Amino acid sequence: MEKNLEKAFHWYQKDNDYIIAMNNLAAYYYNREETGKNLAKAFQWYQKATENGNVMTMNNLAICYENGEGKEKDLEKVFYWYQKAAENDNGMTMNSLAICYKNGEGTEKSLEKVFQWYQKAAENDYIMVMNNLGICYENGEGTEKNLAKAFQWYQKAAENGNEMTMNYLAICYENGEGTEKDLEKAFHWYQKAAEKDYIKAMYKLANFYKNGEGTEKDLEKAFQWYQKAAENGNEMAMNNLAICYENGEGTEKNLEKAFQWYQKAAENGNVIAMDNLASCYYNGEGVEKNFEKAIHWYQKAAENGNEVAMNNLAICYYYNEEEMEKNLENALYWYKKAAENGR
């Protein structure tokens, strides 16, 4: 197979497309699965094509240096080849070059140059960069903060199908950032992003259905989207899904499932769920009463700044004489902390 390919390449050289052939041969060595990759040969042919002025292989050569594929990792050469390709109007490589400047890889960090290359790539209609350019304008990174321009770039990227930017655009409409507040448009874009499996948007869409924001209130749809987001690892959705099961909102009441989702959310670091999980253990809802575990989760939530848990922990220390000794000092400490935090 290899001999045939190299023979084909030999005849390709007789044609004007021989540089493309170099790239194709490199791609074959880089990607082949049936007999295993040959990264050294891939690098060799990417390098040859690059030396003959092929812009796309400049990008591929940079990737080889970046990952140490067929050659030792070399961030300065990564930067050099991304820069060469970017200067030849390769939008994808402009983005990669901007990332080098952002992380200080192969060059000094420069947020101004990050912004410049994002801007150039976006103006060349590279959709993924439009989102990044919007973030620069939103946060004032490498340029002056400008929410109106952030909104414009989010809108352009969203209209070109970028689901992450659909979510950002929805946030702009929800909060009136860079545009007038419009909950119906916020709902529209959260829905579009959620339908493209963007998990954060699933959670926000569920909230909109639950509260009737930008759409009619629909607890069943809220439950469905909380469930989808929770099953995809969103801990806020896990907590809200548990609340649905606890209160029978959009689904049948099921305290065991409520407990399971509070537990999962708490184990994933959701502080509100830690307090809710502690209450399940304290009251024996969906699980057997377990005062020690209740204290454990109230304490964890309280130490993470949850004022409701601070108050609940103080109550545990003060009132429950059967399972543990009354501890007025600890009770007073947590009552005071809760009060300081507005409880």
N, C-alpha and C positions, 0 to 999 in steps of 0.2 A: 504493500500500500504506500509506504513512505517513498520507495523508489519511483513509483508511478507519479506521485505528487511532485517530486523534485524534477522528474522528466517533463511533466506538464509545465512546471515553472520555467524550465529551460526554454520551452517553445513560447511561453508567455513573453519572455524577454525580447523575442523578435517583434512583439507588438508594442504599441504605445502604452498599453495597460499594465506593464510589468511591475510598476510600483504598487498597484492594487493587488497584483498577484503576491507580492511580498507580504502585504498585510493579510491576505487570505491564508497564506501558508503559515504565518505566525499564529493567526487565530485558530487554525487547525491544531497546531501543536499545543496551544494554550487550552483549548476546550475539549479535545478528543477524550472520549470515555472508554471506548472499546479496548484500547491497548494501553491506556494510561497517558497522562499528560507528559510533555517534554518541555519544561519551562525554560531550560537553557536554550533550546532551539527556538522557542517562541520569542524569547528576548532577543536572540541573534537576528531574527528576521524583522522584528519590530524596529530594531536599531538600524538595520540596513534601509528599511523603508523610510524611516525618519531622516536619515542622512540624505535621502533623495527628495526630501521636502514634503512628505505626506503628513498633513496636519493631524488626521485622526490617529495615526500611529504615534505621534508625539504624546497624545493623551494616554495611549496604551502603554507606551514606554515609561511614562511617569508612574502609572499604576504598578508596573513591575518593580520599579525602584521603591515605591511606597510600601509594597507588601513583601519585598525581598524575594521576588519570584524570578528565578533564573539568573539572579545577580544579588549581591549584598544590598540590604536596605540602605538607602542614601537619601535623606530628606532634602539635602541641598540640590541634588539632581532632580528630585521630584518637583521641587519648586521651579527649577530652571526649565524643565520640559512643559510643565503646566503653563508657565509664563509664555514660552514660545508659541504654544498652541493657542493660548488666549489672545495673543497679539495678532493671530491670524483669524480672529473672529469666530472661534469655536465656543459657542454658548455654554456647553456643558463644562468645558475646561475653565471658562471664566469663573464659574461657581467653585470649582476645585481650587483655583488659585486664590479666590477670596477666603476659602477655608484655611489655606496655608497662612495667609495674613492674620486671620482671626486667632489661630492657635499658635502662631509663631513657629511654624514647622518649615525648616529650611530657610527661614528669613525672620526678620524682626516682626513682632506684632504691630499691626497698624489698622485700627478701626476705620480710619479715613480711606485707606486703600481697599479694605473689605467693602465698604460702602460703594466706592467707585466701580469695583468690578461687578458687584451685584447689580448696580445701576446699568452698566454696559450690557450685561447678560440679559437683564429684563427688557431693555430697549431693543435687544435682538430677539425678543419673543421667546426666551427660555422660561417656561412657565414656573418651574420649581424655584427659580431665583426670585420671581415676583413676590412670593411669600416672604423670603428672607429680606428683600428690600423693604417690604412693608414693616417688618419687625424693626429694622434700622430706624425708619421714620418714627415708629411708635415709641421706641425707647431712647431716641436721640443718640444712636450709636454711629459714630463716624460722620454724623451730620446733625443739624439742628432738629429737635423734636418737632414733628409736623403730623398731627393726627389726621388731617384732611388728606395728605398724600399717602399716609399709611392705608387709610380706607380705600383710596383709589387703586392702589396696587393689590390690596386684598381682593377687591372687587374684580379686577382683571384676571387674577389667578383663579378665583372661584368660578368665574364664568367660563374659564377654560378647563374646568373639571378637577381642580385640585381640592381634595376633600379636607385637608388640614386648613386650608385658607377659607373654605366655606365656613368652618367653625369660627375662625377669627373674624370673618365678615359678620357672622351672626352676633358675636360678642359686641362688635361696633354698633350694630343696630340695637342690641339690647340695652347698652349703656349710653347710647348717643355720643360715641367717640368718633370724631371726624365726619359725622353726619347726624341728621336728626334721629332721635329715638323713634324706633318703629318696631313694636313687638311682633307684628304680623310678618314683617320681613325677617326678623330674627328667627321666628319659628320656621319660616320657609327654608332658611339656610341651615339651621340645625337639622331639619328633616332631610335635606339633600345630603348633608355630610353623614348623618346617621345611616341613611340608606346605602351609602358607600362604605359602611362598616367603620366609620371613625368613632372610636369608643367614647371619647369625651362628649361628642355630640349626642350620642345615644342617651347619656345621663341627663344632659341639658334638655333634650327633647321630652324625656319623661317628666322632668320638672314642669315644663310648659303645659303638658297635658294635665298634670296633677293640679296645677294652680289656675288653669284656664287662661294662660297668658299667650296672646297672639292666636289663639284657637279656642274652641269650646272645651270645657273641662271634660276629661274622659279618663276615669280611674283605671279602666281596663287597659287602655293603651299605655297609660303611665306604668302600670305593672309590667306589661310586655316589654317596654323599653328598659325599665330598671333591670328586669330579668336578663335581657340580652347583654346589657352593659356589665352586669355583675358576673355573668358567665364568661365574659371576656376580661375579667380581672380588675374592674373599676371598683375600688373599695367604698367610695361614696354611694355608688349604686347598690352595693351589697347591703349597706346599712339601711338605705331607703326601701330596698326589697324586703328586708326583715320587718320594717315598719308596716309595709303592706300586708304581710302575713300576720303580724301581731294584731292589726286592727281590722283585718278583712276588707282591705281597700283594693278593689279591682280583682280580687280573688277570694277564695274561701279562707276564713280565719284558720291558721295553723301555727300554734305556738312552738311546736317542735321545729318546723322549718324556719320560723322567726329566730329561734335560738341558733340554729345552724348558720344562718347568714350573718347574725350578729357576731358569732364566733369567728367566722371567716374574715369578716371586715376588720374585727379587732386584731386578729393575727396579722392582717395586712397593714396595720398601723393607723386605722381610723379611730380617732380619739373619742368621737361621739359614740361609736359602736362599743368601745371599751366600757363606757358608762352604762350603755343599754345591756350589754352582756352581763355586767356585774349585777344589774337589777334582776335579770333572769335568774341568776344563781341565788340572789337574796330572797326573791319571792317564790322560787320554785316554778317558774313559768317556762314550759318546754323542756325542762330538765329538773333533776332532783335538787332540792335546796342544798346549798353548799356555802356556808358562811365564809370559810377561808378563801374560796375562789372569788366570792363577791368582794371581799376586802382586797384581794390581789388586783382585780380589774378596776375597782374604784381608785385604788392607789395609783395604778399605772396611768389611768385617765387624768387623775388629779395632778400627777407629776408632769403631765404633758399639757397642763394649763386649762383643763376643762373645769369651769367653776361649778357646774351642776354636780360633777363627781366629787369636787372638794366638799361641797355641802353634804352629799350622801355619805362620804367617808367620815365626816365629823359626826353625823347621826349614828353611824355604826359604832364608832368609838364611845359615844356618850350613852346610848340607850341599851345596847345589847349586852346584858349582864350574863346571859346564859352561856353563850358560846365563847366569850372572851372577857377578860377583866375590864371593868370600866376604866378608861384612860382619859381623864379630864384634860391632861396636858395636850395630848394629841388632838382631842376633840376641839379644844380651844384654838389650837394652831390652825386646823383646817377650816373652822368657822371663820377665823380671821382672814385666812387666804381667800375664802369664797367671797367674803364681804369686800375685800380689796379689789376683787375682780368683778364686782357689780352684782353679786348674787344676793 
